[in-house]
Amino acid sequence: MSKSLIFNVNLEQFEEKVIVASHDKPVLVDLWAEWCSPCLVIAPIMAQLIEEYNGALSLAKVEVDEDENMKLAGRYQVRGFPTILLIIKGEEVARFSGAKPLSFIREFVDKYL
């Protein structure tokens, strides 16, 4: 699997790497924090999902405690971590919060692909 399908993004890069890129293929955005244990639980599950979907979508990881990234959490009115957003054609179409099993995330994504 190409690592370019899973990438870190910050506030400065968000418009180009997520919003613009989502016009070509859906982008999942993982808003997470290092101190958040559910964030650490869901990370390998999200990586497995991206691998399974074989290039059909990508995953942008936003570490909310870095730089200005908390502004993104504010922009999307995130209330807890992790929060996973699905961005398609520049718009948030769905979200969920908390660590979820792979089966839940597959169903979540499949509704929109």
Residue pairs with C-beta under 8 A, 6 or more apart in sequence:
1 50
1 51
1 54
2 55
4 58
5 50
5 55
5 57
5 58
5 59
6 46
6 47
6 50
6 58
6 59
6 61
7 17
7 58
7 59
7 60
7 61
8 60
8 61
8 62
8 63
9 17
9 18
9 29
9 60
9 61
9 62
10 62
10 66
10 67
10 68
10 69
11 67
11 68
11 69
11 71
11 72
12 67
12 68
14 60
14 62
14 72
17 60
18 27
18 29
18 60
18 87
19 87
19 90
20 90
21 27
21 58
22 87
22 88
22 89
22 90
22 91
23 89
23 90
25 55
25 56
25 57
25 58
26 56
26 57
26 58
26 86
26 87
26 88
26 109
26 112
26 113
27 57
27 58
27 59
27 60
27 86
27 87
27 88
28 46
28 49
28 50
28 57
28 58
28 59
28 60
28 84
28 85
28 86
28 87
28 109
29 59
29 60
29 62
29 84
29 85
29 86
29 87
30 39
30 42
30 43
30 46
30 59
30 60
30 61
30 62
30 82
30 84
31 62
31 64
31 72
31 73
31 76
31 78
31 81
31 82
31 83
31 84
31 85
32 39
32 42
32 43
32 61
32 62
32 63
32 64
32 81
32 82
33 39
33 63
33 64
33 65
33 81
34 40
34 63
34 65
35 65
36 81
36 82
38 81
38 82
38 98
38 99
39 81
39 82
39 99
41 99
42 82
42 84
42 98
42 99
42 100
45 99
45 100
45 101
45 102
45 105
46 59
46 84
46 105
47 59
48 102
49 59
49 102
49 105
49 106
49 109
50 57
50 58
50 59
52 106
53 109
53 113
56 113
57 109
57 113
62 69
62 72
62 73
63 69
64 70
64 72
64 73
64 78
64 81
73 83
76 83
76 85
76 92
76 95
78 97
79 97
80 97
80 98
81 97
82 97
82 98
82 99
83 95
83 96
83 97
84 95
84 96
84 97
84 105
84 108
85 92
85 94
85 95
86 92
86 93
86 94
86 95
86 108
86 109
86 112
87 93
88 112
93 112
94 108
94 111
94 112
96 104
96 105
96 108
100 108
